[in-house]
Amino acid sequence: MQTESNPSVLARWNSLPPAEAAESILPCCGSHAWAEALTTHRPIPDPVQLLHLSDQIWQSLPPEAWQQAFDSHPRLGERHAKAATATSLTWSSQEQSKAEPTEALRAANARYEARYGRIFLLCANGRTAPEILSALESRIHNDPETEWRESGEQQRQITQLRLKRWLGGT
């Protein structure tokens, strides 16, 4: 997703009190630890640095912070989540706009959750339900450690997409 950044978004965010800044950026990832850590690095001079820092912080977080981010997403093909902000739910809906829920996707989601104990996470922006189902069916055979890392990479991609959207002010 190519989004022109709005310099005033980052400048305004840099000037917010820490708690407000963390709350403002939270919908981009869903992990409070990520949002708070990113906030401590302010002022962040430009979008490139923000995206780079986001990746560094994400990779350094403990598993419970990753799980909190995962929990902020609805199941693919659905519109509600275990724990999410209104903004992140709106973004999820936009990202999944081509993924109409199907019985096959619901069933595959259920199998995935039974196997791994969490929802299937995929950067679904622009993907159709059949494309999502194909990715899910492929990944359900991963061992738990490999799938944890893949879910983390998908969350990183979603966060990057959302940060760009956030920077654009949309």
Rosetta constraint file for C-alpha pairs under 8 A:
AtomPair CA 1 CA 161 HARMONIC 6.65 0.50
AtomPair CA 1 CA 164 HARMONIC 7.78 0.50
AtomPair CA 2 CA 164 HARMONIC 7.74 0.50
AtomPair CA 3 CA 164 HARMONIC 6.07 0.50
AtomPair CA 3 CA 165 HARMONIC 6.51 0.50
AtomPair CA 3 CA 168 HARMONIC 5.99 0.50
AtomPair CA 4 CA 164 HARMONIC 7.94 0.50
AtomPair CA 4 CA 167 HARMONIC 7.77 0.50
AtomPair CA 4 CA 168 HARMONIC 5.68 0.50
AtomPair CA 5 CA 9 HARMONIC 7.99 0.50
AtomPair CA 5 CA 47 HARMONIC 7.37 0.50
AtomPair CA 5 CA 164 HARMONIC 6.97 0.50
AtomPair CA 5 CA 167 HARMONIC 4.90 0.50
AtomPair CA 5 CA 168 HARMONIC 4.34 0.50
AtomPair CA 5 CA 169 HARMONIC 7.57 0.50
AtomPair CA 6 CA 10 HARMONIC 7.42 0.50
AtomPair CA 6 CA 167 HARMONIC 5.73 0.50
AtomPair CA 6 CA 168 HARMONIC 5.02 0.50
AtomPair CA 6 CA 169 HARMONIC 6.47 0.50
AtomPair CA 7 CA 11 HARMONIC 6.28 0.50
AtomPair CA 7 CA 167 HARMONIC 7.58 0.50
AtomPair CA 8 CA 12 HARMONIC 5.76 0.50
AtomPair CA 9 CA 13 HARMONIC 6.08 0.50
AtomPair CA 9 CA 166 HARMONIC 7.87 0.50
AtomPair CA 9 CA 167 HARMONIC 5.87 0.50
AtomPair CA 9 CA 168 HARMONIC 7.57 0.50
AtomPair CA 9 CA 169 HARMONIC 6.66 0.50
AtomPair CA 10 CA 14 HARMONIC 6.03 0.50
AtomPair CA 10 CA 44 HARMONIC 7.70 0.50
AtomPair CA 10 CA 46 HARMONIC 7.38 0.50
AtomPair CA 10 CA 47 HARMONIC 7.59 0.50
AtomPair CA 10 CA 167 HARMONIC 6.68 0.50
AtomPair CA 11 CA 15 HARMONIC 6.55 0.50
AtomPair CA 12 CA 16 HARMONIC 6.55 0.50
AtomPair CA 13 CA 21 HARMONIC 5.86 0.50
AtomPair CA 13 CA 24 HARMONIC 7.76 0.50
AtomPair CA 14 CA 21 HARMONIC 7.50 0.50
AtomPair CA 14 CA 42 HARMONIC 5.77 0.50
AtomPair CA 14 CA 43 HARMONIC 5.09 0.50
AtomPair CA 14 CA 44 HARMONIC 6.80 0.50
AtomPair CA 15 CA 43 HARMONIC 7.77 0.50
AtomPair CA 16 CA 20 HARMONIC 6.11 0.50
AtomPair CA 16 CA 21 HARMONIC 5.37 0.50
AtomPair CA 17 CA 21 HARMONIC 6.04 0.50
AtomPair CA 18 CA 22 HARMONIC 6.14 0.50
AtomPair CA 18 CA 36 HARMONIC 7.71 0.50
AtomPair CA 18 CA 39 HARMONIC 6.29 0.50
AtomPair CA 18 CA 40 HARMONIC 7.56 0.50
AtomPair CA 19 CA 23 HARMONIC 6.20 0.50
AtomPair CA 19 CA 36 HARMONIC 7.76 0.50
AtomPair CA 20 CA 24 HARMONIC 6.00 0.50
AtomPair CA 21 CA 25 HARMONIC 6.39 0.50
AtomPair CA 21 CA 39 HARMONIC 6.36 0.50
AtomPair CA 22 CA 26 HARMONIC 5.92 0.50
AtomPair CA 22 CA 32 HARMONIC 7.48 0.50
AtomPair CA 22 CA 35 HARMONIC 4.86 0.50
AtomPair CA 22 CA 36 HARMONIC 5.26 0.50
AtomPair CA 22 CA 38 HARMONIC 7.70 0.50
AtomPair CA 22 CA 39 HARMONIC 5.88 0.50
AtomPair CA 23 CA 27 HARMONIC 7.86 0.50
AtomPair CA 23 CA 35 HARMONIC 7.34 0.50
AtomPair CA 25 CA 29 HARMONIC 7.79 0.50
AtomPair CA 25 CA 35 HARMONIC 6.22 0.50
AtomPair CA 25 CA 166 HARMONIC 7.92 0.50
AtomPair CA 26 CA 30 HARMONIC 5.35 0.50
AtomPair CA 26 CA 31 HARMONIC 6.70 0.50
AtomPair CA 26 CA 32 HARMONIC 6.56 0.50
AtomPair CA 26 CA 34 HARMONIC 7.94 0.50
AtomPair CA 26 CA 35 HARMONIC 5.39 0.50
AtomPair CA 27 CA 84 HARMONIC 7.56 0.50
AtomPair CA 27 CA 85 HARMONIC 6.11 0.50
AtomPair CA 27 CA 87 HARMONIC 6.01 0.50
AtomPair CA 27 CA 88 HARMONIC 4.74 0.50
AtomPair CA 27 CA 162 HARMONIC 7.93 0.50
AtomPair CA 28 CA 88 HARMONIC 6.83 0.50
AtomPair CA 28 CA 158 HARMONIC 7.80 0.50
AtomPair CA 28 CA 159 HARMONIC 5.25 0.50
AtomPair CA 28 CA 160 HARMONIC 7.83 0.50
AtomPair CA 28 CA 162 HARMONIC 4.97 0.50
AtomPair CA 28 CA 163 HARMONIC 5.68 0.50
AtomPair CA 28 CA 166 HARMONIC 7.42 0.50
AtomPair CA 29 CA 34 HARMONIC 7.41 0.50
AtomPair CA 29 CA 35 HARMONIC 7.60 0.50
AtomPair CA 29 CA 69 HARMONIC 5.84 0.50
AtomPair CA 29 CA 72 HARMONIC 7.94 0.50
AtomPair CA 29 CA 155 HARMONIC 7.44 0.50
AtomPair CA 29 CA 158 HARMONIC 7.53 0.50
AtomPair CA 29 CA 159 HARMONIC 5.11 0.50
AtomPair CA 29 CA 162 HARMONIC 7.74 0.50
AtomPair CA 30 CA 34 HARMONIC 7.98 0.50
AtomPair CA 30 CA 35 HARMONIC 7.93 0.50
AtomPair CA 30 CA 68 HARMONIC 6.47 0.50
AtomPair CA 30 CA 69 HARMONIC 4.23 0.50
AtomPair CA 30 CA 70 HARMONIC 7.42 0.50
AtomPair CA 30 CA 71 HARMONIC 7.72 0.50
AtomPair CA 30 CA 72 HARMONIC 5.34 0.50
AtomPair CA 30 CA 84 HARMONIC 6.85 0.50
AtomPair CA 30 CA 85 HARMONIC 7.98 0.50
AtomPair CA 30 CA 88 HARMONIC 7.85 0.50
AtomPair CA 31 CA 35 HARMONIC 6.36 0.50
AtomPair CA 31 CA 65 HARMONIC 5.59 0.50
AtomPair CA 31 CA 66 HARMONIC 6.75 0.50
AtomPair CA 31 CA 68 HARMONIC 5.31 0.50
AtomPair CA 31 CA 69 HARMONIC 4.50 0.50
AtomPair CA 32 CA 36 HARMONIC 6.01 0.50
AtomPair CA 32 CA 65 HARMONIC 7.31 0.50
AtomPair CA 32 CA 68 HARMONIC 7.77 0.50
AtomPair CA 33 CA 37 HARMONIC 5.99 0.50
AtomPair CA 33 CA 61 HARMONIC 7.46 0.50
AtomPair CA 33 CA 65 HARMONIC 6.14 0.50
AtomPair CA 34 CA 38 HARMONIC 6.06 0.50
AtomPair CA 34 CA 54 HARMONIC 7.74 0.50
AtomPair CA 34 CA 57 HARMONIC 6.37 0.50
AtomPair CA 34 CA 58 HARMONIC 6.37 0.50
AtomPair CA 34 CA 61 HARMONIC 7.25 0.50
AtomPair CA 34 CA 65 HARMONIC 7.42 0.50
AtomPair CA 35 CA 39 HARMONIC 6.15 0.50
AtomPair CA 36 CA 40 HARMONIC 6.47 0.50
AtomPair CA 37 CA 41 HARMONIC 6.99 0.50
AtomPair CA 37 CA 57 HARMONIC 6.97 0.50
AtomPair CA 38 CA 42 HARMONIC 7.33 0.50
AtomPair CA 38 CA 53 HARMONIC 7.12 0.50
AtomPair CA 38 CA 54 HARMONIC 6.67 0.50
AtomPair CA 38 CA 57 HARMONIC 7.09 0.50
AtomPair CA 44 CA 49 HARMONIC 6.61 0.50
AtomPair CA 44 CA 50 HARMONIC 6.23 0.50
AtomPair CA 45 CA 49 HARMONIC 6.81 0.50
AtomPair CA 45 CA 50 HARMONIC 7.83 0.50
AtomPair CA 46 CA 50 HARMONIC 6.38 0.50
AtomPair CA 47 CA 51 HARMONIC 6.17 0.50
AtomPair CA 47 CA 167 HARMONIC 7.49 0.50
AtomPair CA 48 CA 52 HARMONIC 6.23 0.50
AtomPair CA 49 CA 53 HARMONIC 5.99 0.50
AtomPair CA 50 CA 54 HARMONIC 6.04 0.50
AtomPair CA 51 CA 55 HARMONIC 6.44 0.50
AtomPair CA 51 CA 160 HARMONIC 6.50 0.50
AtomPair CA 51 CA 163 HARMONIC 7.33 0.50
AtomPair CA 52 CA 56 HARMONIC 6.41 0.50
AtomPair CA 53 CA 57 HARMONIC 6.04 0.50
AtomPair CA 54 CA 58 HARMONIC 6.02 0.50
AtomPair CA 54 CA 160 HARMONIC 7.89 0.50
AtomPair CA 55 CA 59 HARMONIC 6.23 0.50
AtomPair CA 55 CA 156 HARMONIC 6.75 0.50
AtomPair CA 56 CA 60 HARMONIC 6.44 0.50
AtomPair CA 57 CA 61 HARMONIC 6.42 0.50
AtomPair CA 58 CA 66 HARMONIC 7.93 0.50
AtomPair CA 58 CA 156 HARMONIC 7.11 0.50
AtomPair CA 61 CA 65 HARMONIC 6.06 0.50
AtomPair CA 61 CA 66 HARMONIC 6.86 0.50
AtomPair CA 62 CA 66 HARMONIC 6.68 0.50
AtomPair CA 63 CA 67 HARMONIC 6.14 0.50
AtomPair CA 64 CA 68 HARMONIC 6.19 0.50
AtomPair CA 65 CA 69 HARMONIC 6.44 0.50
AtomPair CA 66 CA 70 HARMONIC 6.25 0.50
AtomPair CA 66 CA 152 HARMONIC 7.01 0.50
AtomPair CA 67 CA 71 HARMONIC 6.06 0.50
AtomPair CA 68 CA 72 HARMONIC 6.56 0.50
AtomPair CA 68 CA 83 HARMONIC 7.91 0.50
AtomPair CA 69 CA 73 HARMONIC 7.45 0.50
AtomPair CA 69 CA 155 HARMONIC 7.56 0.50
AtomPair CA 70 CA 118 HARMONIC 7.83 0.50
AtomPair CA 70 CA 119 HARMONIC 7.42 0.50
AtomPair CA 70 CA 121 HARMONIC 7.12 0.50
AtomPair CA 70 CA 155 HARMONIC 7.23 0.50
AtomPair CA 71 CA 81 HARMONIC 6.69 0.50
AtomPair CA 71 CA 82 HARMONIC 5.46 0.50
AtomPair CA 71 CA 83 HARMONIC 5.63 0.50
AtomPair CA 71 CA 84 HARMONIC 7.44 0.50
AtomPair CA 71 CA 118 HARMONIC 7.88 0.50
AtomPair CA 71 CA 119 HARMONIC 7.70 0.50
AtomPair CA 72 CA 81 HARMONIC 5.83 0.50
AtomPair CA 72 CA 82 HARMONIC 6.21 0.50
AtomPair CA 72 CA 83 HARMONIC 4.69 0.50
AtomPair CA 72 CA 84 HARMONIC 4.35 0.50
AtomPair CA 72 CA 85 HARMONIC 7.59 0.50
AtomPair CA 72 CA 88 HARMONIC 7.60 0.50
AtomPair CA 73 CA 80 HARMONIC 7.57 0.50
AtomPair CA 73 CA 81 HARMONIC 5.22 0.50
AtomPair CA 73 CA 82 HARMONIC 7.29 0.50
AtomPair CA 73 CA 83 HARMONIC 7.46 0.50
AtomPair CA 73 CA 84 HARMONIC 6.70 0.50
AtomPair CA 73 CA 88 HARMONIC 7.75 0.50
AtomPair CA 73 CA 89 HARMONIC 7.34 0.50
AtomPair CA 73 CA 92 HARMONIC 7.10 0.50
AtomPair CA 73 CA 121 HARMONIC 7.88 0.50
AtomPair CA 74 CA 78 HARMONIC 5.86 0.50
AtomPair CA 74 CA 79 HARMONIC 5.75 0.50
AtomPair CA 74 CA 80 HARMONIC 4.89 0.50
AtomPair CA 74 CA 81 HARMONIC 4.01 0.50
AtomPair CA 74 CA 82 HARMONIC 7.15 0.50
AtomPair CA 74 CA 89 HARMONIC 7.54 0.50
AtomPair CA 74 CA 92 HARMONIC 7.37 0.50
AtomPair CA 74 CA 119 HARMONIC 7.97 0.50
AtomPair CA 75 CA 79 HARMONIC 7.42 0.50
AtomPair CA 75 CA 80 HARMONIC 7.47 0.50
AtomPair CA 75 CA 81 HARMONIC 7.02 0.50
AtomPair CA 75 CA 109 HARMONIC 7.37 0.50
AtomPair CA 75 CA 119 HARMONIC 6.06 0.50
AtomPair CA 75 CA 120 HARMONIC 6.87 0.50
AtomPair CA 75 CA 121 HARMONIC 7.82 0.50
AtomPair CA 76 CA 96 HARMONIC 7.10 0.50
AtomPair CA 76 CA 99 HARMONIC 7.43 0.50
AtomPair CA 76 CA 101 HARMONIC 7.66 0.50
AtomPair CA 76 CA 105 HARMONIC 7.96 0.50
AtomPair CA 76 CA 109 HARMONIC 7.87 0.50
AtomPair CA 76 CA 120 HARMONIC 7.37 0.50
AtomPair CA 76 CA 121 HARMONIC 7.62 0.50
AtomPair CA 76 CA 124 HARMONIC 7.94 0.50
AtomPair CA 76 CA 132 HARMONIC 7.91 0.50
AtomPair CA 77 CA 96 HARMONIC 6.78 0.50
AtomPair CA 77 CA 99 HARMONIC 5.57 0.50
AtomPair CA 77 CA 100 HARMONIC 5.59 0.50
AtomPair CA 77 CA 101 HARMONIC 4.33 0.50
AtomPair CA 77 CA 102 HARMONIC 7.60 0.50
AtomPair CA 77 CA 105 HARMONIC 7.45 0.50
AtomPair CA 77 CA 106 HARMONIC 7.82 0.50
AtomPair CA 77 CA 129 HARMONIC 7.39 0.50
AtomPair CA 78 CA 101 HARMONIC 6.71 0.50
AtomPair CA 79 CA 89 HARMONIC 6.96 0.50
AtomPair CA 79 CA 92 HARMONIC 7.59 0.50
AtomPair CA 79 CA 93 HARMONIC 6.38 0.50
AtomPair CA 80 CA 89 HARMONIC 6.94 0.50
AtomPair CA 81 CA 89 HARMONIC 7.63 0.50
AtomPair CA 84 CA 88 HARMONIC 6.24 0.50
AtomPair CA 84 CA 89 HARMONIC 6.48 0.50
AtomPair CA 85 CA 89 HARMONIC 6.30 0.50
AtomPair CA 86 CA 90 HARMONIC 6.26 0.50
AtomPair CA 87 CA 91 HARMONIC 6.23 0.50
AtomPair CA 88 CA 92 HARMONIC 6.01 0.50
AtomPair CA 89 CA 93 HARMONIC 6.14 0.50
AtomPair CA 90 CA 94 HARMONIC 6.37 0.50
AtomPair CA 91 CA 95 HARMONIC 6.06 0.50
AtomPair CA 91 CA 162 HARMONIC 7.65 0.50
AtomPair CA 92 CA 96 HARMONIC 6.02 0.50
AtomPair CA 93 CA 97 HARMONIC 5.89 0.50
AtomPair CA 94 CA 125 HARMONIC 7.72 0.50
AtomPair CA 95 CA 124 HARMONIC 6.02 0.50
AtomPair CA 95 CA 125 HARMONIC 4.23 0.50
AtomPair CA 95 CA 126 HARMONIC 6.39 0.50
AtomPair CA 96 CA 100 HARMONIC 7.82 0.50
AtomPair CA 96 CA 124 HARMONIC 5.92 0.50
AtomPair CA 96 CA 125 HARMONIC 5.97 0.50
AtomPair CA 96 CA 126 HARMONIC 6.81 0.50
AtomPair CA 96 CA 127 HARMONIC 7.11 0.50
AtomPair CA 96 CA 128 HARMONIC 7.88 0.50
AtomPair CA 97 CA 125 HARMONIC 7.91 0.50
AtomPair CA 97 CA 126 HARMONIC 7.16 0.50
AtomPair CA 98 CA 126 HARMONIC 6.11 0.50
AtomPair CA 98 CA 127 HARMONIC 6.03 0.50
AtomPair CA 98 CA 128 HARMONIC 4.86 0.50
AtomPair CA 98 CA 129 HARMONIC 6.90 0.50
AtomPair CA 99 CA 127 HARMONIC 6.52 0.50
AtomPair CA 99 CA 128 HARMONIC 4.59 0.50
AtomPair CA 99 CA 129 HARMONIC 4.24 0.50
AtomPair CA 99 CA 130 HARMONIC 7.97 0.50
AtomPair CA 99 CA 132 HARMONIC 7.64 0.50
AtomPair CA 100 CA 128 HARMONIC 7.49 0.50
AtomPair CA 100 CA 129 HARMONIC 5.98 0.50
AtomPair CA 101 CA 105 HARMONIC 6.42 0.50
AtomPair CA 101 CA 106 HARMONIC 7.04 0.50
AtomPair CA 101 CA 129 HARMONIC 6.83 0.50
AtomPair CA 102 CA 106 HARMONIC 6.27 0.50
AtomPair CA 102 CA 129 HARMONIC 7.38 0.50
AtomPair CA 103 CA 107 HARMONIC 6.09 0.50
AtomPair CA 104 CA 108 HARMONIC 6.10 0.50
AtomPair CA 104 CA 133 HARMONIC 7.64 0.50
AtomPair CA 105 CA 109 HARMONIC 5.99 0.50
AtomPair CA 105 CA 129 HARMONIC 7.19 0.50
AtomPair CA 105 CA 132 HARMONIC 7.97 0.50
AtomPair CA 105 CA 133 HARMONIC 5.78 0.50
AtomPair CA 106 CA 110 HARMONIC 6.26 0.50
AtomPair CA 107 CA 111 HARMONIC 6.34 0.50
AtomPair CA 108 CA 112 HARMONIC 6.14 0.50
AtomPair CA 108 CA 133 HARMONIC 7.26 0.50
AtomPair CA 108 CA 136 HARMONIC 7.12 0.50
AtomPair CA 108 CA 137 HARMONIC 7.15 0.50
AtomPair CA 109 CA 113 HARMONIC 6.13 0.50
AtomPair CA 109 CA 119 HARMONIC 6.94 0.50
AtomPair CA 109 CA 120 HARMONIC 6.47 0.50
AtomPair CA 109 CA 136 HARMONIC 7.75 0.50
AtomPair CA 110 CA 114 HARMONIC 6.13 0.50
AtomPair CA 111 CA 115 HARMONIC 6.24 0.50
AtomPair CA 112 CA 116 HARMONIC 6.05 0.50
AtomPair CA 112 CA 117 HARMONIC 7.68 0.50
AtomPair CA 112 CA 118 HARMONIC 7.64 0.50
AtomPair CA 112 CA 119 HARMONIC 7.03 0.50
AtomPair CA 112 CA 120 HARMONIC 6.45 0.50
AtomPair CA 112 CA 136 HARMONIC 7.76 0.50
AtomPair CA 112 CA 140 HARMONIC 6.06 0.50
AtomPair CA 113 CA 117 HARMONIC 4.80 0.50
AtomPair CA 113 CA 118 HARMONIC 5.00 0.50
AtomPair CA 113 CA 119 HARMONIC 5.45 0.50
AtomPair CA 113 CA 120 HARMONIC 7.05 0.50
AtomPair CA 114 CA 118 HARMONIC 7.89 0.50
AtomPair CA 115 CA 140 HARMONIC 7.84 0.50
AtomPair CA 116 CA 144 HARMONIC 6.79 0.50
AtomPair CA 120 CA 136 HARMONIC 7.14 0.50
AtomPair CA 120 CA 151 HARMONIC 7.56 0.50
AtomPair CA 121 CA 151 HARMONIC 5.63 0.50
AtomPair CA 121 CA 154 HARMONIC 6.42 0.50
AtomPair CA 121 CA 155 HARMONIC 7.10 0.50
AtomPair CA 122 CA 132 HARMONIC 7.69 0.50
AtomPair CA 122 CA 151 HARMONIC 7.08 0.50
AtomPair CA 122 CA 154 HARMONIC 5.27 0.50
AtomPair CA 122 CA 155 HARMONIC 7.34 0.50
AtomPair CA 123 CA 154 HARMONIC 5.44 0.50
AtomPair CA 123 CA 155 HARMONIC 7.10 0.50
AtomPair CA 123 CA 157 HARMONIC 6.29 0.50
AtomPair CA 123 CA 158 HARMONIC 5.40 0.50
AtomPair CA 124 CA 128 HARMONIC 7.96 0.50
AtomPair CA 124 CA 132 HARMONIC 7.03 0.50
AtomPair CA 127 CA 131 HARMONIC 5.95 0.50
AtomPair CA 127 CA 132 HARMONIC 6.51 0.50
AtomPair CA 128 CA 132 HARMONIC 6.26 0.50
AtomPair CA 129 CA 133 HARMONIC 6.00 0.50
AtomPair CA 130 CA 134 HARMONIC 6.10 0.50
AtomPair CA 131 CA 135 HARMONIC 6.36 0.50
AtomPair CA 132 CA 136 HARMONIC 6.13 0.50
AtomPair CA 133 CA 137 HARMONIC 6.02 0.50
AtomPair CA 134 CA 138 HARMONIC 6.19 0.50
AtomPair CA 135 CA 139 HARMONIC 6.13 0.50
AtomPair CA 136 CA 140 HARMONIC 5.98 0.50
AtomPair CA 137 CA 141 HARMONIC 7.52 0.50
AtomPair CA 138 CA 142 HARMONIC 7.96 0.50
AtomPair CA 139 CA 147 HARMONIC 6.99 0.50
AtomPair CA 140 CA 147 HARMONIC 7.98 0.50
AtomPair CA 142 CA 146 HARMONIC 5.97 0.50
AtomPair CA 142 CA 147 HARMONIC 5.53 0.50
AtomPair CA 143 CA 147 HARMONIC 6.15 0.50
AtomPair CA 144 CA 148 HARMONIC 6.03 0.50
AtomPair CA 145 CA 149 HARMONIC 6.38 0.50
AtomPair CA 146 CA 150 HARMONIC 6.20 0.50
AtomPair CA 147 CA 151 HARMONIC 5.99 0.50
AtomPair CA 148 CA 152 HARMONIC 6.21 0.50
AtomPair CA 149 CA 153 HARMONIC 6.23 0.50
AtomPair CA 150 CA 154 HARMONIC 6.19 0.50
AtomPair CA 151 CA 155 HARMONIC 6.17 0.50
AtomPair CA 152 CA 156 HARMONIC 6.17 0.50
AtomPair CA 153 CA 157 HARMONIC 6.31 0.50
AtomPair CA 154 CA 158 HARMONIC 6.22 0.50
AtomPair CA 155 CA 159 HARMONIC 6.04 0.50
AtomPair CA 156 CA 160 HARMONIC 6.23 0.50
AtomPair CA 157 CA 161 HARMONIC 6.25 0.50
AtomPair CA 158 CA 162 HARMONIC 6.12 0.50
AtomPair CA 159 CA 163 HARMONIC 5.95 0.50
AtomPair CA 160 CA 164 HARMONIC 6.30 0.50
AtomPair CA 161 CA 165 HARMONIC 6.37 0.50
AtomPair CA 162 CA 166 HARMONIC 5.93 0.50
AtomPair CA 163 CA 167 HARMONIC 5.97 0.50
AtomPair CA 164 CA 168 HARMONIC 6.20 0.50
AtomPair CA 165 CA 169 HARMONIC 6.46 0.50
AtomPair CA 165 CA 170 HARMONIC 5.72 0.50
AtomPair CA 166 CA 170 HARMONIC 6.01 0.50
